[in-house]
Every structure is written in structure tokens, then in C-alpha cells.
């Protein structure tokens, strides 16, 4: 989430503009931890989200998150 927030800041926008996130997990066993991190990072803002297990994530990462924002 810190990487996402850095990108938002770089392009002069904010987390409140996020309307949907798709979370890709190398292992669905990580869902509890990522769910907690997601909730803590976004506070009371609750964009729509979906999550799925995926193999072959970029750079062998455990988690990738794609966000859609409004202008």
C-alpha cells in the first residue's frame, strides 16, 4: 500500500480517489494479512475490491494490487 500511496502522491492525487482495487495473491493463505493491511492503510475509505489467487506474479512478488481511481 505504501508503494501505491507513493504513486498517488507522485501524480498529485490521493487514496480517497480510489474506487476499486483488484488484489492478486500468489497464495490465498495471505488473504488475512493483506486484508488487514488494506483496511489499516485506507482507514474509513472503503473502495470496492476483489481478490484472487494467481501464479507467476511479476518479480516473484507475493501480492500485486491494481487500483482504479476517479479524477
Backbone torsions as a table, in degrees:
resi	resn	phi	psi	omega
1	UNK	NA	-32.7	178.0
2	UNK	-61.2	-40.2	177.9
3	UNK	-63.8	-41.0	178.6
4	UNK	-62.9	-45.8	-179.1
5	UNK	-64.0	-36.4	175.9
6	UNK	-62.7	-43.0	178.6
7	UNK	-63.7	-40.5	178.1
8	UNK	-62.2	-43.7	179.5
9	UNK	-63.6	-42.2	180.0
10	UNK	-56.9	-36.4	-178.1
11	UNK	-102.0	23.0	173.5
12	UNK	54.6	45.0	174.9
13	UNK	-133.0	-175.7	-173.8
14	UNK	-141.6	163.9	-179.7
15	UNK	-58.7	-26.6	179.6
16	UNK	-64.2	-16.6	179.1
17	UNK	-84.2	-10.3	179.0
18	UNK	-70.3	127.5	177.9
19	UNK	-111.7	-21.0	-179.5
20	UNK	-157.2	138.2	174.0
21	UNK	-126.3	140.7	171.3
22	UNK	-114.4	125.1	-175.9
23	UNK	-109.4	122.0	178.0
24	UNK	-104.2	125.0	-177.5
25	UNK	-118.2	132.7	175.5
26	UNK	-66.4	-29.1	176.8
27	UNK	-140.2	126.4	178.2
28	UNK	-65.7	-12.7	175.0
29	UNK	-63.9	-18.2	179.9
30	UNK	-85.8	-2.3	-174.1
31	UNK	-55.6	-45.7	-178.6
32	UNK	-57.9	-46.1	-179.0
33	UNK	-66.9	-44.0	-178.9
34	UNK	-70.1	-35.6	177.4
35	UNK	-60.5	-45.3	179.1
36	UNK	-63.2	-46.2	179.1
37	UNK	-61.9	-40.7	179.9
38	UNK	-62.1	-48.7	-179.3
39	UNK	-64.4	-44.5	179.5
40	UNK	-63.2	-40.4	-177.2
41	UNK	-69.2	-37.9	-174.7
42	UNK	-94.6	-7.4	177.5
43	UNK	58.9	-131.5	-176.9
44	UNK	-80.3	-11.9	177.0
45	UNK	-74.8	124.3	-176.0
46	UNK	-126.1	80.2	176.0
47	UNK	-67.2	156.6	174.7
48	UNK	-60.0	153.0	178.3
49	UNK	-154.5	159.0	171.5
50	UNK	-141.2	157.1	-180.0
51	UNK	-139.2	147.8	177.2
52	UNK	-152.9	153.9	175.0
53	UNK	-80.7	138.9	-178.2
54	UNK	-146.6	142.2	175.8
55	UNK	-103.9	156.9	176.8
56	UNK	74.4	35.3	177.7
57	UNK	-66.2	150.9	-177.4
58	UNK	-54.9	137.3	177.9
59	UNK	55.3	30.8	-179.5
60	UNK	54.4	31.9	-179.8
61	UNK	-71.6	160.5	178.2
62	UNK	-89.8	-26.8	-176.4
63	UNK	-141.2	138.5	168.5
64	UNK	-132.7	139.8	-178.7
65	UNK	-127.3	129.5	176.0
66	UNK	-111.6	127.7	-179.0
67	UNK	-117.6	144.6	172.9
68	UNK	-112.5	132.4	-178.0
69	UNK	-118.4	159.0	171.1
70	UNK	-98.9	158.8	177.8
71	UNK	-81.1	NA	NA
